[in-house]
Amino acid sequence: MIDKNLAKKKSLNFIEKYPSLSDIQIRVGTKNEFFGAKANQVGEFSGAFYPKSKIVLVNTDDIESNSGLEKTLRHELIGHAGINTTSPEEKKELLTAITNSDDPKIKELKNKVDWLYPNSTKLEQAEEVFAKISETPQQITSPRAKINSDNISYKELSNIVGLIEKGLMEGTRVQKTFPESEQSQFQITTVKEHNYETVAKKIIEQLEQGTAPWQKPWKEGVGLMPHNPTTNARYKGINSIYLAAQGREDPRWMTYKQAQSIKAQVKKGEKGTRIEYYKFDEEKIKRDENNKPVLDGNGNKIKVKVKLDRPKVFSASVFNAEQIEGLPKREVTKITRRAMLPHEILGLLSP
């Protein structure tokens, strides 16, 4: 997490370079500061642009470095705010061109954006592509912005981004498109690496240091596998490995809401650990050839388990008992465990 005061200073220095953006207010803080009691309902994000209010939020919780901060600022200001210095007609033509583009680089970005924002319209996704390209300075290759709504190349799009940034810096561009609501443009979700990549990096780092969960010396009463005391279930597979690698002596983990459900509270400022789980099937109402629900002898709808064509991935942020106030003290069974042998770790990988 980047230092809040440093992020404020760098954000102000950044926007001062662009006179055309002088009427936009940047607010720097944490998710809790922005949303209060509703913070746990807000997904991960590094920045958000509210076009009607002309406010940019910079969330220091999900920004790790100076380069991450600059990318966020460029995404929201050069990208989302900058594109509104085109007229509504020009903006629609540009976004339509991005939507229709078959350029390999643009198609790759469109696929990533579609994965992040599957419920957004094609034009909304196209604007996100524009903002993604705006995260790094683009070279101006032509003094004119060439737009062909049937298609556009990455080079042509990069040139447009460069021209817009140049105008913002010179103070020659003004807002021409005025979104009617805050939802007309949307926040950038931090692009997280897949959880298995995060776990792999963590384990490799600990292997090099000799502190992996199956290498480190064990203490009496310590070493029970991560589990959730609110559901009495242990974490499995890669989640079990990752939570065990966090270096906590207490094996109890739970979500923010689960802690509240047992009258406990996550300590202020504590950051959760992300886990992922998969759903391979789901219950559906059984239907006959006329698509009508099939009923049992009591008149109740019959449900059947249906295998999904594509597994659904869910993520959750969990907190260790050491990060939570108000939990009952854990009962420790006095046992002494030896370090696990490498092949024994395979037993932790049950699905």
Secondary structure, DSSP 8 states (H G I E B T S, - for coil): ---HHHHHHHHHHHHHT-GGGTT-EEEEE-HHHHHGGGGGGS---SEEEETTTTEEEEEGGG--SHHHHHHHHIIIIIIIIGGGGS-HHHHHHHHHHHHH---HHHHHHHHHHHHH-TTS-HHHHHHHHHHHHTTS------SS---BTTB--HHHHHHHHHHHHHHHHHT--------SSGGGS--B------HHHHHHHHHHHHHHHT-STTTS---TT-----EETTTTEE--HHHHHHHHTT--S--BEEEHHHHHHTT-EE-TT---EEEEEEEEEEEEE-B-TTS-B-B-TTS-B-EEEEEEEEEEEEEEEEEEGGGEES---------------GGGGGGGG--
